[in-house]
């Protein structure tokens, strides 16, 4: 005949059983909570990069479609004009609709910045979209028999970045285009577009 358990032993057995049930409940609740948190998390931001090798000449242009969806967001193009004996050879960025490029207003005109690698592009920076007839000035060579001069930030640069702000389904996104530019007082302008990218998460800096 088995001896009866003491009250102390019975209490220990109850406590052990209760602890096991509490641990089992806590484990299940934690797993369920983690599952809910996983479902509630938003889609992860992602940078989509497109490599290119496109030469833009003095009389050429390139329709920049950052999302590769068939919709032009910006037009990068060369321009050559003359006034009497003075020749103006320029590279311009023309935003479509309300899109804009990172830049500033200088002496009454909009000028695009030539960003170094690693510089931030986002809502805290200034963007412009109202340039001349051809768009926002990137760089320009002005030549006349009496001499010449350069204007803009995109003068003899290698692998600099044009900061971009554009719309996807009514939401603001940021991106960039990487170019190397040669401007000369005696030769046609050349710009090489080597890639572009954008941030898939709206209102997120790149």
Protein Blocks (a to p, Z undefined) as FASTA:
>chain_A
ZZdddfklmmmmmmmmmmmmmmmmmmmmmmmmmmmmmmmpccddddddddddddddfkbc
cdddfkonopafbdcddddddehjaccdddddddehjbccddddeehiacdddddehiac
dfkbccdfbdcfnoccfbdcdddfkbccdedjkeoiahiaddddddeehiacdddddddd
dddfkbccddddfbdcddfbghiaZZ
